[in-house]
Amino acid sequence: MFADYHVHTEFSDDSIYPMEDVIRDAVRMNMDEICITDHVDYGVKDDWDSGSEIIWRNGEPLANVDYPAYMDKIKLLKRQYEGKIRIKTGMEFGVQTHTIPQFEALFRRYPFDFIILSVHQVENKEFWTQDFQKGRTQKEYNELGGEIVTIGSDSHKPDQLGYGIAEAQKLLKEIGFQKICTFEKMNPVMHEL
């Protein structure tokens, strides 16, 4: 199973990679499945329909996904590329405790397949700098009974799409995982490694 479950498009404020180009490139790579997971960061960015003035940074809007346009584009591409690749509807929620009600309301509004809940700090330690992960491994997750592992490239541009997926699958197998997971309407679907 070749699937990328962490992909950003022009609907994220930090990517200009057109969604259709993402899908075309994934098909060219013989990817089986892809989940589009553009950013939503309540508390940091506003929604397009919030009534607040959208802030612009370097000519780009600092705003959450334009949800209706996003959902329409994914539906269109699912029809257009049916039989060539499975396209899943997702988002990356940049969660903070005070924004949880906003994310819950958004989650109820649309038919998602998968949501990444991003927490960028724990115990005042950054994930980006690897401070929190020091001394912790995926092997520990496995040994504690963890089974659900989904792999994604965190792609924001063409040369990142699918990056590291094969290596991640090999590493997971080496440390004892036997399956990876994709999702269908928020339900896990397991695939042999």
N, C-alpha and C positions, 0 to 999 in steps of 0.2 A: 504494500500500500504506500503510494507516494502522495502524501497530503501535506499541505502547508496551512496551519491554523492560526497564523498571526501575520496578517497582511494588511498594509495600509494603502490607500489610494488618494486621489485628489480630494476626497471628502474629509480627510484629516488635515488639520492646519499645518502639519509638518511634512506633507508629501504633495508632490505634483504629478504622481504616477497615475495616468488615466485608468479608471477601472477596467475599461474594455481592453486596454493594452495589457493589463495584469492578466486578464483571462486568456487573451491570445498567447501571451508568453508562457503561461502555465500549460496550455494545450501543446505548444511547441516543445515543452520540456517533458511531455507525456505524463503530466501530473494527473492522478486519479481524481483528486478532490481538493478544493480550496475553500477556505472560509475567510471572508472579508471582515476585518475587525478594526474599523476606523475608530478614532479617539472620541470619547465624551468625557469631559473633565469639569463637572459642576464645581463651583466654588472658585474656579480659575477662569473659565470661559462661559459665555452666555450662549443660549440657543438662538438660532436665527429669528425665531418668532417670539422671543422673550419680551419684546417691546423696548428693550434697552438698545442703546446705540452700540453697534459692533465696533470693536477696537481693531485697527489695522496695524500690522507690523511688517515693514519692508514690502508693502504692496499686497500682503496676504492677510485675509481675515483671521483674527484670533477668536474663533467661534467653534462651537460644537458642530457636529454633523447636521446638515440640512436633511432631517429625517425623511420627509415625504419624497424628496428627490432621490435620496440614497436607496430607499426601499423600492421605488419605481425602477431605478437603474439595475438593481440586483434582479428583480423580477424579469426585466427585459433580457438581461444577459443569460439568465437561467433558460429562458425559452430559446434564445438564439444559439446557445452552445449545448443544448440538450443532446445527450449521446456522445459528446466529446469530453466533458468534464462535469463532475458534480460540484455545483456552486452552493455554498452554505452562507446563511445570513448571520452575521455576528457583529459584535462591537467590543471595544476595549473600554471598560468603565474604570476611570482613574478615581478610585473610591477614597473618600475621607469620611470619618464617622458622621459629621454634620450634613453630608450630602446624600446619605443613604436613602431618605424618603424620595428624593428626586430620581434616583436611579431605579427605585422600586416602581415608581409611576411610569417611567420610560419603558421598563421591562414589560409591564402590563399592556402597553400600547401596541406593541408589534410582535409578530411571530418569529422569534429568534430561534436559531439552531444552537448557538454557542455564544457565551459571554466570557471574556477575559476580565477577571476582577484584579486590577492592578493596584497593588499597594507598594508604593515606592519607598516607604520608610517603616521600620519596625523597631521598637525599643530605641528610637532616635538614631538608628543605624541605617545607612543608605544601602539599597540593593545595587545601585549603579556602581559603587566603589567596591562591592563584594564584602563590605564590612560585616553585614548580617550573616552571610553564608559561610564565613570562615569556620572551618571545622564541621560543617554540615554537608552532606552529600545526598545525591539521589539514591545511593545504595541504602542509606539509613531509612529513607521513605519506603523503599521496598521491604527492608527488614522489619519495619513497623506495620507491614500489611498493606501499604499503599499499592494500588493496582492501576489507577487511572492516570495515564500519562499521555498528553497531547503535545505534538511537536509543531513548532512554528518558527519562521525565520525572522520575524519582526521586520519584514521587508517594507521599505519606504521608496525604493527605486529599483529599476530593472535588475541591476547586478546583485541585488540581495534576495530576490525571489527564489525560494527553495534552498537557500544557502544553509549548509550544515545539516540538512534533513537526513541524508544517508549516514553521515558520521554519527549523528545522535541516535539513530536506530541501532547502529553497530554497538555503540557504547552502552545503550540500555540493555541490549542482549548480553553483553559481557558482564554486566553487574547483576544479572538475574531476572530482568523483566522478560516476559514472553509475548506481551501484547502491547500495542499502542491503541489509542482511542480517538475516534472521531465522534461527531454528534449529529443527531437528527431530532429536531424539535426539542432540544435540551436533554435528550436521552442518549446515554453513552452507547457507542457501537464499537465493539472490540475487534481488533485485527491482529492476526499472528505476525510476529516480527520475522 
